[in-house]
Amino acid sequence: MTGHTEEEGETLDGPTGLETLEVSGYVEFLTTGDPAVGEFHCAECGYGVIVSRGLPRCPMCSGTTWEQAAWSPFTLRADLPR
């Protein structure tokens, strides 16, 4: 990776590079056929699927690029007041 400042919204060389990607909103996309488990949304139309094998072609728009959903029912449980 090339070094850029955080203000430019790019990554920094060195151990903090991945943290900078997460903070800047970097999103990893998967494509049709990639093995995956969980909830994913089509990057083109937003259609959601839950898979436990390979990602399909989007049944709504025939898109081939998928983004993993950020929400999970298990992430909210820790946030509930006790």
mmCIF file of the N, C-alpha and C atoms, coordinates in Angstrom:
data_MODEL
# 
_entry.id   MODEL 
# 
loop_
_atom_site.group_PDB 
_atom_site.id 
_atom_site.type_symbol 
_atom_site.label_atom_id 
_atom_site.label_alt_id 
_atom_site.label_comp_id 
_atom_site.label_asym_id 
_atom_site.label_entity_id 
_atom_site.label_seq_id 
_atom_site.pdbx_PDB_ins_code 
_atom_site.Cartn_x 
_atom_site.Cartn_y 
_atom_site.Cartn_z 
_atom_site.occupancy 
_atom_site.B_iso_or_equiv 
_atom_site.pdbx_formal_charge 
_atom_site.auth_seq_id 
_atom_site.auth_comp_id 
_atom_site.auth_asym_id 
_atom_site.auth_atom_id 
_atom_site.pdbx_PDB_model_num 
ATOM 1   N N  . MET A 1 1  ? 0.842   -1.185  0.000   1.00 0.00 ? 1  MET A N  1 
ATOM 2   C CA . MET A 1 1  ? 0.000   0.000   0.000   1.00 0.00 ? 1  MET A CA 1 
ATOM 3   C C  . MET A 1 1  ? 0.879   1.238   0.000   1.00 0.00 ? 1  MET A C  1 
ATOM 4   N N  . THR A 1 2  ? 0.382   2.259   -0.598  1.00 0.00 ? 2  THR A N  1 
ATOM 5   C CA . THR A 1 2  ? 1.123   3.497   -0.575  1.00 0.00 ? 2  THR A CA 1 
ATOM 6   C C  . THR A 1 2  ? 0.693   4.299   0.634   1.00 0.00 ? 2  THR A C  1 
ATOM 7   N N  . GLY A 1 3  ? 1.590   5.111   1.130   1.00 0.00 ? 3  GLY A N  1 
ATOM 8   C CA . GLY A 1 3  ? 1.278   5.891   2.324   1.00 0.00 ? 3  GLY A CA 1 
ATOM 9   C C  . GLY A 1 3  ? 0.580   7.184   1.990   1.00 0.00 ? 3  GLY A C  1 
ATOM 10  N N  . HIS A 1 4  ? -0.481  7.452   2.665   1.00 0.00 ? 4  HIS A N  1 
ATOM 11  C CA . HIS A 1 4  ? -1.206  8.712   2.564   1.00 0.00 ? 4  HIS A CA 1 
ATOM 12  C C  . HIS A 1 4  ? -1.566  9.126   3.975   1.00 0.00 ? 4  HIS A C  1 
ATOM 13  N N  . THR A 1 5  ? -1.895  10.362  4.148   1.00 0.00 ? 5  THR A N  1 
ATOM 14  C CA . THR A 1 5  ? -2.302  10.797  5.476   1.00 0.00 ? 5  THR A CA 1 
ATOM 15  C C  . THR A 1 5  ? -3.733  10.372  5.754   1.00 0.00 ? 5  THR A C  1 
ATOM 16  N N  . GLU A 1 6  ? -4.087  10.313  7.033   1.00 0.00 ? 6  GLU A N  1 
ATOM 17  C CA . GLU A 1 6  ? -5.454  9.940   7.392   1.00 0.00 ? 6  GLU A CA 1 
ATOM 18  C C  . GLU A 1 6  ? -6.451  10.969  6.871   1.00 0.00 ? 6  GLU A C  1 
ATOM 19  N N  . GLU A 1 7  ? -6.031  12.224  6.796   1.00 0.00 ? 7  GLU A N  1 
ATOM 20  C CA . GLU A 1 7  ? -6.934  13.267  6.319   1.00 0.00 ? 7  GLU A CA 1 
ATOM 21  C C  . GLU A 1 7  ? -7.381  13.026  4.880   1.00 0.00 ? 7  GLU A C  1 
ATOM 22  N N  . GLU A 1 8  ? -6.558  12.343  4.092   1.00 0.00 ? 8  GLU A N  1 
ATOM 23  C CA . GLU A 1 8  ? -6.909  12.047  2.715   1.00 0.00 ? 8  GLU A CA 1 
ATOM 24  C C  . GLU A 1 8  ? -7.858  10.865  2.615   1.00 0.00 ? 8  GLU A C  1 
ATOM 25  N N  . GLY A 1 9  ? -8.131  10.188  3.743   1.00 0.00 ? 9  GLY A N  1 
ATOM 26  C CA . GLY A 1 9  ? -9.052  9.067   3.753   1.00 0.00 ? 9  GLY A CA 1 
ATOM 27  C C  . GLY A 1 9  ? -8.453  7.774   3.230   1.00 0.00 ? 9  GLY A C  1 
ATOM 28  N N  . GLU A 1 10 ? -7.155  7.708   3.143   1.00 0.00 ? 10 GLU A N  1 
ATOM 29  C CA . GLU A 1 10 ? -6.481  6.507   2.663   1.00 0.00 ? 10 GLU A CA 1 
ATOM 30  C C  . GLU A 1 10 ? -5.809  5.821   3.839   1.00 0.00 ? 10 GLU A C  1 
ATOM 31  N N  . THR A 1 11 ? -5.106  4.746   3.557   1.00 0.00 ? 11 THR A N  1 
ATOM 32  C CA . THR A 1 11 ? -4.431  4.010   4.619   1.00 0.00 ? 11 THR A CA 1 
ATOM 33  C C  . THR A 1 11 ? -3.031  4.537   4.845   1.00 0.00 ? 11 THR A C  1 
ATOM 34  N N  . LEU A 1 12 ? -2.508  4.215   6.000   1.00 0.00 ? 12 LEU A N  1 
ATOM 35  C CA . LEU A 1 12 ? -1.132  4.550   6.333   1.00 0.00 ? 12 LEU A CA 1 
ATOM 36  C C  . LEU A 1 12 ? -0.289  3.294   6.243   1.00 0.00 ? 12 LEU A C  1 
ATOM 37  N N  . ASP A 1 13 ? 0.965   3.457   5.879   1.00 0.00 ? 13 ASP A N  1 
ATOM 38  C CA . ASP A 1 13 ? 1.872   2.322   5.926   1.00 0.00 ? 13 ASP A CA 1 
ATOM 39  C C  . ASP A 1 13 ? 2.103   1.963   7.384   1.00 0.00 ? 13 ASP A C  1 
ATOM 40  N N  . GLY A 1 14 ? 2.319   0.685   7.644   1.00 0.00 ? 14 GLY A N  1 
ATOM 41  C CA . GLY A 1 14 ? 2.617   0.270   9.006   1.00 0.00 ? 14 GLY A CA 1 
ATOM 42  C C  . GLY A 1 14 ? 1.455   -0.451  9.656   1.00 0.00 ? 14 GLY A C  1 
ATOM 43  N N  . PRO A 1 15 ? 1.576   -0.717  10.958  1.00 0.00 ? 15 PRO A N  1 
ATOM 44  C CA . PRO A 1 15 ? 0.606   -1.553  11.665  1.00 0.00 ? 15 PRO A CA 1 
ATOM 45  C C  . PRO A 1 15 ? -0.777  -0.943  11.810  1.00 0.00 ? 15 PRO A C  1 
ATOM 46  N N  . THR A 1 16 ? -0.932  0.369   11.651  1.00 0.00 ? 16 THR A N  1 
ATOM 47  C CA . THR A 1 16 ? -2.251  0.979   11.826  1.00 0.00 ? 16 THR A CA 1 
ATOM 48  C C  . THR A 1 16 ? -3.054  1.043   10.546  1.00 0.00 ? 16 THR A C  1 
ATOM 49  N N  . GLY A 1 17 ? -2.525  0.536   9.443   1.00 0.00 ? 17 GLY A N  1 
ATOM 50  C CA . GLY A 1 17 ? -3.205  0.620   8.153   1.00 0.00 ? 17 GLY A CA 1 
ATOM 51  C C  . GLY A 1 17 ? -4.593  0.015   8.150   1.00 0.00 ? 17 GLY A C  1 
ATOM 52  N N  . LEU A 1 18 ? -4.765  -1.183  8.704   1.00 0.00 ? 18 LEU A N  1 
ATOM 53  C CA . LEU A 1 18 ? -6.078  -1.825  8.716   1.00 0.00 ? 18 LEU A CA 1 
ATOM 54  C C  . LEU A 1 18 ? -7.053  -1.078  9.589   1.00 0.00 ? 18 LEU A C  1 
ATOM 55  N N  . GLU A 1 19 ? -6.607  -0.540  10.708  1.00 0.00 ? 19 GLU A N  1 
ATOM 56  C CA . GLU A 1 19 ? -7.488  0.241   11.566  1.00 0.00 ? 19 GLU A CA 1 
ATOM 57  C C  . GLU A 1 19 ? -7.980  1.473   10.829  1.00 0.00 ? 19 GLU A C  1 
ATOM 58  N N  . THR A 1 20 ? -7.110  2.100   10.064  1.00 0.00 ? 20 THR A N  1 
ATOM 59  C CA . THR A 1 20 ? -7.489  3.279   9.303   1.00 0.00 ? 20 THR A CA 1 
ATOM 60  C C  . THR A 1 20 ? -8.536  2.930   8.250   1.00 0.00 ? 20 THR A C  1 
ATOM 61  N N  . LEU A 1 21 ? -8.393  1.762   7.608   1.00 0.00 ? 21 LEU A N  1 
ATOM 62  C CA . LEU A 1 21 ? -9.389  1.343   6.628   1.00 0.00 ? 21 LEU A CA 1 
ATOM 63  C C  . LEU A 1 21 ? -10.763 1.199   7.278   1.00 0.00 ? 21 LEU A C  1 
ATOM 64  N N  . GLU A 1 22 ? -10.835 0.603   8.449   1.00 0.00 ? 22 GLU A N  1 
ATOM 65  C CA . GLU A 1 22 ? -12.098 0.425   9.137   1.00 0.00 ? 22 GLU A CA 1 
ATOM 66  C C  . GLU A 1 22 ? -12.708 1.760   9.509   1.00 0.00 ? 22 GLU A C  1 
ATOM 67  N N  . VAL A 1 23 ? -11.911 2.691   10.009  1.00 0.00 ? 23 VAL A N  1 
ATOM 68  C CA . VAL A 1 23 ? -12.411 3.995   10.406  1.00 0.00 ? 23 VAL A CA 1 
ATOM 69  C C  . VAL A 1 23 ? -12.898 4.779   9.195   1.00 0.00 ? 23 VAL A C  1 
ATOM 70  N N  . SER A 1 24 ? -12.221 4.651   8.062   1.00 0.00 ? 24 SER A N  1 
ATOM 71  C CA . SER A 1 24 ? -12.588 5.428   6.879   1.00 0.00 ? 24 SER A CA 1 
ATOM 72  C C  . SER A 1 24 ? -13.785 4.849   6.140   1.00 0.00 ? 24 SER A C  1 
ATOM 73  N N  . GLY A 1 25 ? -14.327 3.710   6.597   1.00 0.00 ? 25 GLY A N  1 
ATOM 74  C CA . GLY A 1 25 ? -15.513 3.145   5.967   1.00 0.00 ? 25 GLY A CA 1 
ATOM 75  C C  . GLY A 1 25 ? -15.212 2.142   4.872   1.00 0.00 ? 25 GLY A C  1 
ATOM 76  N N  . TYR A 1 26 ? -14.029 1.572   4.873   1.00 0.00 ? 26 TYR A N  1 
ATOM 77  C CA . TYR A 1 26 ? -13.667 0.566   3.880   1.00 0.00 ? 26 TYR A CA 1 
ATOM 78  C C  . TYR A 1 26 ? -14.621 -0.613  3.991   1.00 0.00 ? 26 TYR A C  1 
ATOM 79  N N  . VAL A 1 27 ? -15.119 -1.074  2.859   1.00 0.00 ? 27 VAL A N  1 
ATOM 80  C CA . VAL A 1 27 ? -16.046 -2.202  2.826   1.00 0.00 ? 27 VAL A CA 1 
ATOM 81  C C  . VAL A 1 27 ? -15.465 -3.274  1.920   1.00 0.00 ? 27 VAL A C  1 
ATOM 82  N N  . GLU A 1 28 ? -15.465 -4.526  2.401   1.00 0.00 ? 28 GLU A N  1 
ATOM 83  C CA . GLU A 1 28 ? -14.984 -5.639  1.590   1.00 0.00 ? 28 GLU A CA 1 
ATOM 84  C C  . GLU A 1 28 ? -16.164 -6.234  0.828   1.00 0.00 ? 28 GLU A C  1 
ATOM 85  N N  . PHE A 1 29 ? -16.006 -6.402  -0.476  1.00 0.00 ? 29 PHE A N  1 
ATOM 86  C CA . PHE A 1 29 ? -17.046 -6.986  -1.305  1.00 0.00 ? 29 PHE A CA 1 
ATOM 87  C C  . PHE A 1 29 ? -16.664 -8.405  -1.692  1.00 0.00 ? 29 PHE A C  1 
ATOM 88  N N  . LEU A 1 30 ? -17.663 -9.266  -1.801  1.00 0.00 ? 30 LEU A N  1 
ATOM 89  C CA . LEU A 1 30 ? -17.484 -10.627 -2.276  1.00 0.00 ? 30 LEU A CA 1 
ATOM 90  C C  . LEU A 1 30 ? -18.244 -10.771 -3.583  1.00 0.00 ? 30 LEU A C  1 
ATOM 91  N N  . THR A 1 31 ? -17.891 -11.773 -4.371  1.00 0.00 ? 31 THR A N  1 
ATOM 92  C CA . THR A 1 31 ? -18.567 -11.957 -5.651  1.00 0.00 ? 31 THR A CA 1 
ATOM 93  C C  . THR A 1 31 ? -19.304 -13.292 -5.694  1.00 0.00 ? 31 THR A C  1 
ATOM 94  N N  . THR A 1 32 ? -20.204 -13.406 -6.652  1.00 0.00 ? 32 THR A N  1 
ATOM 95  C CA . THR A 1 32 ? -20.968 -14.630 -6.845  1.00 0.00 ? 32 THR A CA 1 
ATOM 96  C C  . THR A 1 32 ? -20.030 -15.829 -6.909  1.00 0.00 ? 32 THR A C  1 
ATOM 97  N N  . GLY A 1 33 ? -20.362 -16.865 -6.137  1.00 0.00 ? 33 GLY A N  1 
ATOM 98  C CA . GLY A 1 33 ? -19.555 -18.072 -6.102  1.00 0.00 ? 33 GLY A CA 1 
ATOM 99  C C  . GLY A 1 33 ? -18.578 -18.125 -4.946  1.00 0.00 ? 33 GLY A C  1 
ATOM 100 N N  . ASP A 1 34 ? -18.262 -16.970 -4.339  1.00 0.00 ? 34 ASP A N  1 
ATOM 101 C CA . ASP A 1 34 ? -17.357 -16.977 -3.187  1.00 0.00 ? 34 ASP A CA 1 
ATOM 102 C C  . ASP A 1 34 ? -18.023 -17.720 -2.029  1.00 0.00 ? 34 ASP A C  1 
ATOM 103 N N  . PRO A 1 35 ? -17.270 -18.550 -1.296  1.00 0.00 ? 35 PRO A N  1 
ATOM 104 C CA . PRO A 1 35 ? -17.856 -19.210 -0.131  1.00 0.00 ? 35 PRO A CA 1 
ATOM 105 C C  . PRO A 1 35 ? -18.131 -18.182 0.957   1.00 0.00 ? 35 PRO A C  1 
ATOM 106 N N  . ALA A 1 36 ? -19.312 -18.258 1.577   1.00 0.00 ? 36 ALA A N  1 
ATOM 107 C CA . ALA A 1 36 ? -19.687 -17.277 2.589   1.00 0.00 ? 36 ALA A CA 1 
ATOM 108 C C  . ALA A 1 36 ? -20.742 -17.851 3.519   1.00 0.00 ? 36 ALA A C  1 
ATOM 109 N N  . VAL A 1 37 ? -20.779 -17.314 4.737   1.00 0.00 ? 37 VAL A N  1 
ATOM 110 C CA . VAL A 1 37 ? -21.793 -17.680 5.715   1.00 0.00 ? 37 VAL A CA 1 
ATOM 111 C C  . VAL A 1 37 ? -22.276 -16.388 6.361   1.00 0.00 ? 37 VAL A C  1 
ATOM 112 N N  . GLY A 1 38 ? -23.594 -16.187 6.378   1.00 0.00 ? 38 GLY A N  1 
ATOM 113 C CA . GLY A 1 38 ? -24.156 -15.003 7.018   1.00 0.00 ? 38 GLY A CA 1 
ATOM 114 C C  . GLY A 1 38 ? -25.115 -14.269 6.123   1.00 0.00 ? 38 GLY A C  1 
ATOM 115 N N  . GLU A 1 39 ? -25.365 -13.015 6.492   1.00 0.00 ? 39 GLU A N  1 
ATOM 116 C CA . GLU A 1 39 ? -26.293 -12.171 5.735   1.00 0.00 ? 39 GLU A CA 1 
ATOM 117 C C  . GLU A 1 39 ? -25.510 -11.220 4.840   1.00 0.00 ? 39 GLU A C  1 
ATOM 118 N N  . PHE A 1 40 ? -25.924 -11.131 3.587   1.00 0.00 ? 40 PHE A N  1 
ATOM 119 C CA . PHE A 1 40 ? -25.259 -10.296 2.596   1.00 0.00 ? 40 PHE A CA 1 
ATOM 120 C C  . PHE A 1 40 ? -26.295 -9.501  1.822   1.00 0.00 ? 40 PHE A C  1 
ATOM 121 N N  . HIS A 1 41 ? -25.870 -8.332  1.314   1.00 0.00 ? 41 HIS A N  1 
ATOM 122 C CA . HIS A 1 41 ? -26.744 -7.489  0.496   1.00 0.00 ? 41 HIS A CA 1 
ATOM 123 C C  . HIS A 1 41 ? -26.078 -7.236  -0.846  1.00 0.00 ? 41 HIS A C  1 
ATOM 124 N N  . CYS A 1 42 ? -26.884 -7.267  -1.886  1.00 0.00 ? 42 CYS A N  1 
ATOM 125 C CA . CYS A 1 42 ? -26.397 -6.993  -3.230  1.00 0.00 ? 42 CYS A CA 1 
ATOM 126 C C  . CYS A 1 42 ? -25.880 -5.552  -3.275  1.00 0.00 ? 42 CYS A C  1 
ATOM 127 N N  . ALA A 1 43 ? -24.679 -5.376  -3.796  1.00 0.00 ? 43 ALA A N  1 
ATOM 128 C CA . ALA A 1 43 ? -24.092 -4.038  -3.875  1.00 0.00 ? 43 ALA A CA 1 
ATOM 129 C C  . ALA A 1 43 ? -24.775 -3.172  -4.923  1.00 0.00 ? 43 ALA A C  1 
ATOM 130 N N  . GLU A 1 44 ? -25.520 -3.784  -5.835  1.00 0.00 ? 44 GLU A N  1 
ATOM 131 C CA . GLU A 1 44 ? -26.168 -3.015  -6.891  1.00 0.00 ? 44 GLU A CA 1 
ATOM 132 C C  . GLU A 1 44 ? -27.580 -2.578  -6.526  1.00 0.00 ? 44 GLU A C  1 
ATOM 133 N N  . CYS A 1 45 ? -28.383 -3.485  -5.912  1.00 0.00 ? 45 CYS A N  1 
ATOM 134 C CA . CYS A 1 45 ? -29.779 -3.143  -5.641  1.00 0.00 ? 45 CYS A CA 1 
ATOM 135 C C  . CYS A 1 45 ? -30.161 -3.224  -4.162  1.00 0.00 ? 45 CYS A C  1 
ATOM 136 N N  . GLY A 1 46 ? -29.299 -3.796  -3.326  1.00 0.00 ? 46 GLY A N  1 
ATOM 137 C CA . GLY A 1 46 ? -29.569 -3.873  -1.901  1.00 0.00 ? 46 GLY A CA 1 
ATOM 138 C C  . GLY A 1 46 ? -30.347 -5.102  -1.448  1.00 0.00 ? 46 GLY A C  1 
ATOM 139 N N  . TYR A 1 47 ? -30.702 -5.986  -2.368  1.00 0.00 ? 47 TYR A N  1 
ATOM 140 C CA . TYR A 1 47 ? -31.443 -7.202  -2.021  1.00 0.00 ? 47 TYR A CA 1 
ATOM 141 C C  . TYR A 1 47 ? -30.627 -8.019  -1.028  1.00 0.00 ? 47 TYR A C  1 
ATOM 142 N N  . GLY A 1 48 ? -31.284 -8.558  0.003   1.00 0.00 ? 48 GLY A N  1 
ATOM 143 C CA . GLY A 1 48 ? -30.584 -9.300  1.038   1.00 0.00 ? 48 GLY A CA 1 
ATOM 144 C C  . GLY A 1 48 ? -30.770 -10.798 0.929   1.00 0.00 ? 48 GLY A C  1 
ATOM 145 N N  . VAL A 1 49 ? -29.725 -11.542 1.237   1.00 0.00 ? 49 VAL A N  1 
ATOM 146 C CA . VAL A 1 49 ? -29.783 -13.006 1.279   1.00 0.00 ? 49 VAL A CA 1 
ATOM 147 C C  . VAL A 1 49 ? -29.048 -13.490 2.523   1.00 0.00 ? 49 VAL A C  1 
ATOM 148 N N  . ILE A 1 50 ? -29.427 -14.671 2.990   1.00 0.00 ? 50 ILE A N  1 
ATOM 149 C CA . ILE A 1 50 ? -28.697 -15.353 4.054   1.00 0.00 ? 50 ILE A CA 1 
ATOM 150 C C  . ILE A 1 50 ? -28.180 -16.640 3.444   1.00 0.00 ? 50 ILE A C  1 
ATOM 151 N N  . VAL A 1 51 ? -26.868 -16.825 3.523   1.00 0.00 ? 51 VAL A N  1 
ATOM 152 C CA . VAL A 1 51 ? -26.252 -17.979 2.872   1.00 0.00 ? 51 VAL A CA 1 
ATOM 153 C C  . VAL A 1 51 ? -25.384 -18.766 3.846   1.00 0.00 ? 51 VAL A C  1 
ATOM 154 N N  . SER A 1 52 ? -25.183 -20.030 3.509   1.00 0.00 ? 52 SER A N  1 
ATOM 155 C CA . SER A 1 52 ? -24.260 -20.862 4.271   1.00 0.00 ? 52 SER A CA 1 
ATOM 156 C C  . SER A 1 52 ? -23.334 -21.624 3.328   1.00 0.00 ? 52 SER A C  1 
ATOM 157 N N  . ARG A 1 53 ? -23.314 -21.231 2.092   1.00 0.00 ? 53 ARG A N  1 
ATOM 158 C CA . ARG A 1 53 ? -22.437 -21.827 1.064   1.00 0.00 ? 53 ARG A CA 1 
ATOM 159 C C  . ARG A 1 53 ? -21.928 -20.702 0.173   1.00 0.00 ? 53 ARG A C  1 
ATOM 160 N N  . GLY A 1 54 ? -21.912 -20.930 -1.130  1.00 0.00 ? 54 GLY A N  1 
ATOM 161 C CA . GLY A 1 54 ? -21.455 -19.896 -2.054  1.00 0.00 ? 54 GLY A CA 1 
ATOM 162 C C  . GLY A 1 54 ? -22.512 -18.831 -2.282  1.00 0.00 ? 54 GLY A C  1 
ATOM 163 N N  . LEU A 1 55 ? -22.058 -17.610 -2.536  1.00 0.00 ? 55 LEU A N  1 
ATOM 164 C CA . LEU A 1 55 ? -22.983 -16.517 -2.818  1.00 0.00 ? 55 LEU A CA 1 
ATOM 165 C C  . LEU A 1 55 ? -23.613 -16.698 -4.200  1.00 0.00 ? 55 LEU A C  1 
ATOM 166 N N  . PRO A 1 56 ? -24.919 -16.478 -4.305  1.00 0.00 ? 56 PRO A N  1 
ATOM 167 C CA . PRO A 1 56 ? -25.606 -16.639 -5.589  1.00 0.00 ? 56 PRO A CA 1 
ATOM 168 C C  . PRO A 1 56 ? -25.531 -15.372 -6.431  1.00 0.00 ? 56 PRO A C  1 
ATOM 169 N N  . ARG A 1 57 ? -26.030 -15.452 -7.635  1.00 0.00 ? 57 ARG A N  1 
ATOM 170 C CA . ARG A 1 57 ? -26.277 -14.260 -8.445  1.00 0.00 ? 57 ARG A CA 1 
ATOM 171 C C  . ARG A 1 57 ? -27.530 -13.619 -7.853  1.00 0.00 ? 57 ARG A C  1 
ATOM 172 N N  . CYS A 1 58 ? -27.599 -12.311 -7.778  1.00 0.00 ? 58 CYS A N  1 
ATOM 173 C CA . CYS A 1 58 ? -28.758 -11.637 -7.191  1.00 0.00 ? 58 CYS A CA 1 
ATOM 174 C C  . CYS A 1 58 ? -30.015 -11.978 -7.987  1.00 0.00 ? 58 CYS A C  1 
ATOM 175 N N  . PRO A 1 59 ? -31.057 -12.485 -7.317  1.00 0.00 ? 59 PRO A N  1 
ATOM 176 C CA . PRO A 1 59 ? -32.279 -12.850 -8.027  1.00 0.00 ? 59 PRO A CA 1 
ATOM 177 C C  . PRO A 1 59 ? -33.104 -11.638 -8.483  1.00 0.00 ? 59 PRO A C  1 
ATOM 178 N N  . MET A 1 60 ? -32.804 -10.465 -7.957  1.00 0.00 ? 60 MET A N  1 
ATOM 179 C CA . MET A 1 60 ? -33.565 -9.273  -8.336  1.00 0.00 ? 60 MET A CA 1 
ATOM 180 C C  . MET A 1 60 ? -32.961 -8.531  -9.533  1.00 0.00 ? 60 MET A C  1 
ATOM 181 N N  . CYS A 1 61 ? -31.631 -8.382  -9.538  1.00 0.00 ? 61 CYS A N  1 
ATOM 182 C CA . CYS A 1 61 ? -31.010 -7.569  -10.593 1.00 0.00 ? 61 CYS A CA 1 
ATOM 183 C C  . CYS A 1 61 ? -29.907 -8.299  -11.354 1.00 0.00 ? 61 CYS A C  1 
ATOM 184 N N  . SER A 1 62 ? -29.648 -9.549  -10.999 1.00 0.00 ? 62 SER A N  1 
ATOM 185 C CA . SER A 1 62 ? -28.565 -10.353 -11.594 1.00 0.00 ? 62 SER A CA 1 
ATOM 186 C C  . SER A 1 62 ? -27.180 -9.828  -11.258 1.00 0.00 ? 62 SER A C  1 
ATOM 187 N N  . GLY A 1 63 ? -27.075 -9.033  -10.199 1.00 0.00 ? 63 GLY A N  1 
ATOM 188 C CA . GLY A 1 63 ? -25.778 -8.521  -9.758  1.00 0.00 ? 63 GLY A CA 1 
ATOM 189 C C  . GLY A 1 63 ? -24.895 -9.640  -9.229  1.00 0.00 ? 63 GLY A C  1 
ATOM 190 N N  . THR A 1 64 ? -23.597 -9.404  -9.222  1.00 0.00 ? 64 THR A N  1 
ATOM 191 C CA . THR A 1 64 ? -22.644 -10.423 -8.794  1.00 0.00 ? 64 THR A CA 1 
ATOM 192 C C  . THR A 1 64 ? -21.747 -9.960  -7.654  1.00 0.00 ? 64 THR A C  1 
ATOM 193 N N  . THR A 1 65 ? -22.001 -8.797  -7.093  1.00 0.00 ? 65 THR A N  1 
ATOM 194 C CA . THR A 1 65 ? -21.172 -8.257  -6.023  1.00 0.00 ? 65 THR A CA 1 
ATOM 195 C C  . THR A 1 65 ? -22.000 -8.139  -4.748  1.00 0.00 ? 65 THR A C  1 
ATOM 196 N N  . TRP A 1 66 ? -21.444 -8.652  -3.648  1.00 0.00 ? 66 TRP A N  1 
ATOM 197 C CA . TRP A 1 66 ? -22.162 -8.705  -2.372  1.00 0.00 ? 66 TRP A CA 1 
ATOM 198 C C  . TRP A 1 66 ? -21.365 -8.045  -1.264  1.00 0.00 ? 66 TRP A C  1 
ATOM 199 N N  . GLU A 1 67 ? -22.090 -7.429  -0.318  1.00 0.00 ? 67 GLU A N  1 
ATOM 200 C CA . GLU A 1 67 ? -21.500 -6.804  0.862   1.00 0.00 ? 67 GLU A CA 1 
ATOM 201 C C  . GLU A 1 67 ? -22.087 -7.474  2.099   1.00 0.00 ? 67 GLU A C  1 
ATOM 202 N N  . GLN A 1 68 ? -21.238 -7.845  3.049   1.00 0.00 ? 68 GLN A N  1 
ATOM 203 C CA . GLN A 1 68 ? -21.754 -8.487  4.255   1.00 0.00 ? 68 GLN A CA 1 
ATOM 204 C C  . GLN A 1 68 ? -22.499 -7.467  5.094   1.00 0.00 ? 68 GLN A C  1 
ATOM 205 N N  . ALA A 1 69 ? -23.662 -7.876  5.617   1.00 0.00 ? 69 ALA A N  1 
ATOM 206 C CA . ALA A 1 69 ? -24.483 -7.004  6.443   1.00 0.00 ? 69 ALA A CA 1 
ATOM 207 C C  . ALA A 1 69 ? -23.750 -6.703  7.741   1.00 0.00 ? 69 ALA A C  1 
ATOM 208 N N  . ALA A 1 70 ? -23.818 -5.461  8.177   1.00 0.00 ? 70 ALA A N  1 
ATOM 209 C CA . ALA A 1 70 ? -23.155 -5.054  9.410   1.00 0.00 ? 70 ALA A CA 1 
ATOM 210 C C  . ALA A 1 70 ? -23.953 -5.470  10.634  1.00 0.00 ? 70 ALA A C  1 
ATOM 211 N N  . TRP A 1 71 ? -25.245 -5.592  10.507  1.00 0.00 ? 71 TRP A N  1 
ATOM 212 C CA . TRP A 1 71 ? -26.103 -5.911  11.642  1.00 0.00 ? 71 TRP A CA 1 
ATOM 213 C C  . TRP A 1 71 ? -26.149 -7.404  11.892  1.00 0.00 ? 71 TRP A C  1 
ATOM 214 N N  . SER A 1 72 ? -26.188 -7.762  13.138  1.00 0.00 ? 72 SER A N  1 
ATOM 215 C CA . SER A 1 72 ? -26.354 -9.149  13.535  1.00 0.00 ? 72 SER A CA 1 
ATOM 216 C C  . SER A 1 72 ? -27.201 -9.168  14.797  1.00 0.00 ? 72 SER A C  1 
ATOM 217 N N  . PRO A 1 73 ? -28.101 -10.126 14.938  1.00 0.00 ? 73 PRO A N  1 
ATOM 218 C CA . PRO A 1 73 ? -28.918 -10.139 16.150  1.00 0.00 ? 73 PRO A CA 1 
ATOM 219 C C  . PRO A 1 73 ? -28.081 -10.346 17.408  1.00 0.00 ? 73 PRO A C  1 
ATOM 220 N N  . PHE A 1 74 ? -26.895 -10.870 17.273  1.00 0.00 ? 74 PHE A N  1 
ATOM 221 C CA . PHE A 1 74 ? -26.049 -11.125 18.427  1.00 0.00 ? 74 PHE A CA 1 
ATOM 222 C C  . PHE A 1 74 ? -25.280 -9.888  18.876  1.00 0.00 ? 74 PHE A C  1 
ATOM 223 N N  . THR A 1 75 ? -25.126 -8.899  18.009  1.00 0.00 ? 75 THR A N  1 
ATOM 224 C CA . THR A 1 75 ? -24.402 -7.691  18.408  1.00 0.00 ? 75 THR A CA 1 
ATOM 225 C C  . THR A 1 75 ? -25.253 -6.816  19.314  1.00 0.00 ? 75 THR A C  1 
ATOM 226 N N  . LEU A 1 76 ? -26.561 -6.841  19.177  1.00 0.00 ? 76 LEU A N  1 
ATOM 227 C CA . LEU A 1 76 ? -27.419 -6.006  19.999  1.00 0.00 ? 76 LEU A CA 1 
ATOM 228 C C  . LEU A 1 76 ? -27.536 -6.523  21.431  1.00 0.00 ? 76 LEU A C  1 
ATOM 229 N N  . ARG A 1 77 ? -27.437 -7.797  21.636  1.00 0.00 ? 77 ARG A N  1 
ATOM 230 C CA . ARG A 1 77 ? -27.602 -8.387  22.955  1.00 0.00 ? 77 ARG A CA 1 
ATOM 231 C C  . ARG A 1 77 ? -26.643 -7.791  23.972  1.00 0.00 ? 77 ARG A C  1 
ATOM 232 N N  . ALA A 1 78 ? -25.422 -7.545  23.593  1.00 0.00 ? 78 ALA A N  1 
ATOM 233 C CA . ALA A 1 78 ? -24.425 -6.979  24.502  1.00 0.00 ? 78 ALA A CA 1 
ATOM 234 C C  . ALA A 1 78 ? -24.730 -5.531  24.841  1.00 0.00 ? 78 ALA A C  1 
ATOM 235 N N  . ASP A 1 79 ? -25.492 -4.831  23.992  1.00 0.00 ? 79 ASP A N  1 
ATOM 236 C CA . ASP A 1 79 ? -25.797 -3.432  24.201  1.00 0.00 ? 79 ASP A CA 1 
ATOM 237 C C  . ASP A 1 79 ? -27.032 -3.199  25.087  1.00 0.00 ? 79 ASP A C  1 
ATOM 238 N N  . LEU A 1 80 ? -27.774 -4.243  25.399  1.00 0.00 ? 80 LEU A N  1 
ATOM 239 C CA . LEU A 1 80 ? -28.981 -4.085  26.214  1.00 0.00 ? 80 LEU A CA 1 
ATOM 240 C C  . LEU A 1 80 ? -28.641 -3.721  27.647  1.00 0.00 ? 80 LEU A C  1 
ATOM 241 N N  . PRO A 1 81 ? -29.426 -2.805  28.242  1.00 0.00 ? 81 PRO A N  1 
ATOM 242 C CA . PRO A 1 81 ? -29.182 -2.461  29.651  1.00 0.00 ? 81 PRO A CA 1 
ATOM 243 C C  . PRO A 1 81 ? -29.500 -3.664  30.543  1.00 0.00 ? 81 PRO A C  1 
ATOM 244 N N  . ARG A 1 82 ? -28.765 -3.795  31.608  1.00 0.00 ? 82 ARG A N  1 
ATOM 245 C CA . ARG A 1 82 ? -28.970 -4.918  32.531  1.00 0.00 ? 82 ARG A CA 1 
ATOM 246 C C  . ARG A 1 82 ? -29.619 -4.470  33.797  1.00 0.00 ? 82 ARG A C  1 
# 
